[in-house]
Amino acid sequence: MKIRSAIPADIPAIMALERASPAAAHWTEQQYADLFIPAGQRAVIVAEGASYEVLGFIIARHVASEWELENIIVAPSARRSGIGKCLLDDLLESARETKSDALFLEVRESNIAARAFYEKAGFQPTGRRKSYYSQPPEDAVLYRLNLR
């Protein structure tokens, strides 16, 4: 497995992974394409398998002295193999290089596996957003990881 920066040619594979994950944030093809426009400060990282297939990805946005994890998905067939941790570790290394203070995120309250993953990585719950998600309506649990 190889962790690398995503390129625009990865968009179809990223979208296929995202569509196979009902709990994930769903973006349009244009929103993914916009990630590669240099105007914003975003990290888009993929995990690539031995036959060059995209097995997972992570997207985060740099906002002032913090990073927001916007999406992380691992292919159903590759889950629980450490790919998510490798993606998150790579993002954390990049975030620390920017001398940022924290990484934050929100996750569906019912996504117990994701919440356990984040808590194991050291994220602390900091609050909730009532009815943040739709289809189905659900609260978001907010998490923060201090980087310094």
ABEGO torsion letter per residue (X at the ends): XBBBBBBAAAAAAAAAAAAABAABBBBBAAAAAAAABAABBBBBBBBBBAAGBBABBBBBBBBEABBBBABBBBBAAABGAGAAAAAAAAAAAAAAAAGBABBBBBBBAABAAAAAAAAAAGBBBAEBBBGABBOBBBBBBBBBBBAX
